[in-house]
């Protein structure tokens, strides 16, 4: 429930006011190419969004490399289904389900990582990482979402081929492109 409320707030569908409560608000409009403005960064007291994207590039790239050759057919199929769900939900503007499918995609890769310490490290920063997956969605240009979905498919292809180096490259490119959508250049 907490995760869903955070996602709805990040997507601009809810607004929480201290001492007053949580209220329904209108969705943010996607940008028309130029980077828009994301919701306020929830973790600004601890880390900048830039730092989290840089960490994601390092951490998730290596996790993808180490997951290659370890994902089961079921996990790969779930990743493909999550990518299709993202595509369908974006088309119908179900932003909440789009984000949830994206989180499932990335979680499948983490679950197959062969390094227990990297998996544990990922779990310690999971909330911040998740926020960088949610936050750009309301300002995402439709063309960028198509590219993001295509990037997911490239990651899946590399993982299916057990090509760790390519999986790392594709994951790093995907996260860099997501950061650019957020107006950052890590």
Order of alpha helices (4+ residues) and beta strands (2+ residues): alpha-beta-beta-alpha-alpha-alpha-alpha-alpha-alpha-alpha
